[in-house]
Amino acid sequence: MVEEAILMGSLFEELEAREATARGRVDELEEQLAEVTGRLEEARENLERLRIARETVSEVIAEMSAGASALEDEVPEVVGEDETRESSAYAGAERQMVGVLAVPHWRPGMDTSALPKIYRDIVEVVRDAPGPVRAKQVVPRIGLPAEVGKIEGTRGKLKRLVARGWLAEGDPGLFAPVRHGTGMGSNSS
């Protein structure tokens, strides 16, 4: 009987020791979880700030582009590398920013080689179409998946090409080539 009591006492001591070890492990993991949760929250806040910054910059660039479009005919061309087209410290920023595509206004003698590649591809697809096309018809022909975001992005590019004189929009959402007197042959590039 004494031996059985010693064995039972040892068993309870062993269980208590194991419970204390498990409790220590739980506490350690909870500390790690709190640390990771804090880092996750910081990363989410950083992601949100970057998303807001990107959207704000896109809006500012769109506004600058619209303003620059209205003033472009009145502004003299750049003569030297150090000269700016306008007096503002931010003038032309939409052309200097990395990753931002500048679409020039069409002028006589210009062909699609003046456009960034994606815009060239869009103009060529519209020109090759048998009639006016919609953005959702252009997207797969320029190698993009037919997703809502890609269609809307392409629609924005089509509208920009219309605003800059490269394409025409008859009925809303239907885009066609512009027939300029010179420099815009059927497949010039």
Backbone torsions as a table, in degrees:
resi	resn	phi	psi	omega
1	MET	NA	-39.2	178.9
2	VAL	-63.3	-40.9	179.1
3	GLU	-63.7	-38.9	178.6
4	GLU	-66.7	-38.3	178.7
5	ALA	-66.6	-40.1	177.9
6	ILE	-64.8	-42.9	179.1
7	LEU	-63.1	-43.0	178.9
8	MET	-65.8	-41.2	178.1
9	GLY	-62.6	-42.0	178.4
10	SER	-65.6	-37.4	179.4
11	LEU	-64.9	-45.2	178.7
12	PHE	-65.0	-38.9	176.9
13	GLU	-63.1	-41.9	179.0
14	GLU	-64.7	-42.5	178.3
15	LEU	-64.2	-41.4	177.2
16	GLU	-62.9	-40.5	179.0
17	ALA	-64.4	-42.9	178.8
18	ARG	-66.0	-40.0	177.9
19	GLU	-62.5	-42.2	178.8
20	ALA	-63.5	-39.9	177.7
21	THR	-64.6	-44.6	179.7
22	ALA	-64.4	-41.0	178.2
23	ARG	-62.4	-42.2	177.1
24	GLY	-61.3	-41.7	179.0
25	ARG	-65.3	-41.1	178.1
26	VAL	-62.2	-45.7	179.0
27	ASP	-60.4	-43.4	179.4
28	GLU	-61.9	-45.0	179.8
29	LEU	-66.8	-37.0	177.5
30	GLU	-64.5	-38.0	175.9
31	GLU	-63.7	-44.5	178.6
32	GLN	-63.0	-40.6	179.5
33	LEU	-63.4	-41.6	178.2
34	ALA	-62.9	-41.1	178.9
35	GLU	-64.6	-46.2	-180.0
36	VAL	-65.4	-39.3	178.3
37	THR	-62.0	-42.0	176.7
38	GLY	-62.3	-43.8	179.0
39	ARG	-66.0	-37.7	177.8
40	LEU	-62.7	-43.6	179.6
41	GLU	-62.9	-42.1	177.1
42	GLU	-61.6	-42.9	179.7
43	ALA	-64.3	-39.6	178.0
44	ARG	-64.4	-41.6	178.1
45	GLU	-63.3	-42.0	178.1
46	ASN	-62.7	-43.6	177.9
47	LEU	-60.0	-43.4	-180.0
48	GLU	-64.8	-41.9	177.5
49	ARG	-61.3	-42.2	179.2
50	LEU	-65.5	-40.3	178.1
51	ARG	-62.0	-45.1	179.4
52	ILE	-64.0	-42.3	179.0
53	ALA	-61.2	-44.1	-179.8
54	ARG	-62.7	-45.0	-179.9
55	GLU	-64.1	-41.0	179.6
56	THR	-64.4	-44.6	179.0
57	VAL	-62.9	-40.6	178.3
58	SER	-61.0	-42.5	179.1
59	GLU	-64.7	-44.2	-179.6
60	VAL	-63.0	-43.5	179.9
61	ILE	-63.9	-40.9	178.6
62	ALA	-62.5	-42.5	178.3
63	GLU	-66.1	-40.6	178.8
64	MET	-64.3	-41.1	179.6
65	SER	-63.5	-41.7	178.8
66	ALA	-64.3	-43.7	178.3
67	GLY	-66.5	-39.8	179.9
68	ALA	-67.7	-35.0	178.8
69	SER	-62.0	-40.2	-178.9
70	ALA	-69.3	-32.6	-176.8
71	LEU	-95.3	-11.8	-169.4
72	GLU	-56.4	-38.5	-178.2
73	ASP	-70.3	-22.8	-178.9
74	GLU	-89.8	-12.9	-174.6
75	VAL	-93.2	132.4	177.7
76	PRO	-68.4	152.9	178.9
77	GLU	-70.0	156.9	178.2
78	VAL	-69.0	133.2	-179.4
79	VAL	-99.3	-45.4	-178.8
80	GLY	-127.0	170.1	-177.3
81	GLU	-63.3	-36.2	-175.0
82	ASP	-86.4	-7.7	-178.3
83	GLU	-88.4	145.4	177.9
84	THR	-107.5	161.2	-177.4
85	ARG	-79.5	-26.5	-177.7
86	GLU	-136.6	166.3	-175.6
87	SER	-79.6	-19.9	-178.2
88	SER	-65.3	145.1	177.0
89	ALA	-65.4	-21.0	-178.3
90	TYR	-103.9	5.9	-177.8
91	ALA	-59.6	133.0	177.2
92	GLY	75.8	8.9	-177.0
93	ALA	-58.6	-32.8	-179.7
94	GLU	-64.8	-21.1	178.5
95	ARG	-91.2	-20.7	-175.8
96	GLN	-94.4	-16.5	-176.3
97	MET	-74.5	140.8	179.6
98	VAL	-68.0	133.6	175.9
99	GLY	84.9	-4.2	179.2
100	VAL	-96.7	128.8	-178.2
101	LEU	-91.6	131.5	177.8
102	ALA	-100.2	126.7	177.6
103	VAL	-109.6	110.2	-179.2
104	PRO	-73.2	156.6	172.5
105	HIS	-69.0	140.3	178.0
106	TRP	-68.4	138.4	174.8
107	ARG	-134.2	154.9	178.8
108	PRO	-53.1	135.3	179.3
109	GLY	94.1	-12.0	179.9
110	MET	-82.8	145.7	171.1
111	ASP	-125.9	-178.4	-172.6
112	THR	-66.5	-10.9	177.9
113	SER	-65.1	-16.0	177.6
114	ALA	-78.0	-10.8	-177.1
115	LEU	-95.1	151.9	169.8
116	PRO	-60.7	154.6	-172.7
117	LYS	-52.6	-46.9	-177.3
118	ILE	-62.0	-37.6	178.4
119	TYR	-71.2	-37.6	175.3
120	ARG	-58.5	-47.1	-179.7
121	ASP	-60.2	-42.4	180.0
122	ILE	-63.0	-46.4	179.9
123	VAL	-61.1	-42.1	-179.0
124	GLU	-66.0	-38.5	177.5
125	VAL	-63.7	-44.6	179.9
126	VAL	-63.3	-42.2	179.5
127	ARG	-64.9	-36.9	-177.4
128	ASP	-78.4	-13.6	-178.4
129	ALA	-72.0	148.7	-179.6
130	PRO	-70.9	-15.7	179.7
131	GLY	-161.3	-171.4	179.0
132	PRO	-58.2	145.9	-177.8
133	VAL	-125.1	158.5	175.3
134	ARG	-101.1	160.8	-179.6
135	ALA	-55.9	-40.1	-177.6
136	LYS	-66.7	-19.9	175.7
137	GLN	-84.0	-27.0	-178.3
138	VAL	-77.7	-38.9	-172.9
139	VAL	-51.0	-54.2	-178.5
140	PRO	-66.6	-26.8	-178.5
141	ARG	-75.6	-15.6	175.7
142	ILE	-104.5	11.8	172.7
143	GLY	85.9	20.5	179.1
144	LEU	-106.9	152.3	176.1
145	PRO	-70.5	146.2	-177.3
146	ALA	-79.1	66.5	178.0
147	GLU	-105.2	155.0	-177.1
148	VAL	-54.9	-45.8	-178.7
149	GLY	-61.8	-40.8	179.6
150	LYS	-69.1	-38.1	179.0
151	ILE	-65.7	-45.0	179.8
152	GLU	-65.2	-40.1	177.2
153	GLY	-62.5	-41.4	178.7
154	THR	-68.7	-37.5	176.9
155	ARG	-60.4	-41.7	177.2
156	GLY	-61.2	-41.0	178.1
157	LYS	-66.5	-40.8	177.6
158	LEU	-61.3	-44.3	179.0
159	LYS	-62.9	-39.9	178.3
160	ARG	-63.6	-40.4	178.2
161	LEU	-65.2	-34.7	175.6
162	VAL	-66.4	-47.8	-177.8
163	ALA	-62.0	-28.5	-178.1
164	ARG	-96.2	4.8	173.3
165	GLY	87.5	10.9	-179.0
166	TRP	-88.8	-31.0	-179.2
167	LEU	-132.6	169.4	176.7
168	ALA	-121.9	149.5	174.9
169	GLU	-122.4	108.1	179.0
170	GLY	-77.6	-94.0	173.1
171	ASP	-71.0	150.0	-179.3
172	PRO	-54.0	127.3	178.2
173	GLY	85.6	-2.2	178.1
174	LEU	-109.1	117.8	-174.1
175	PHE	-110.2	140.3	-177.3
176	ALA	-141.3	162.9	177.0
177	PRO	-67.3	152.6	173.5
178	VAL	-94.7	136.4	177.8
179	ARG	-99.5	91.4	176.8
180	HIS	-82.5	158.3	179.0
181	GLY	-64.0	-36.0	-178.6
182	THR	-141.7	156.8	170.8
183	GLY	77.2	2.1	-178.9
184	MET	-128.0	56.4	178.0
185	GLY	-65.3	175.3	-172.8
186	SER	-55.9	-43.1	-179.3
187	ASN	-133.1	37.7	-179.6
188	SER	-70.9	137.4	178.0
189	SER	-158.1	NA	NA
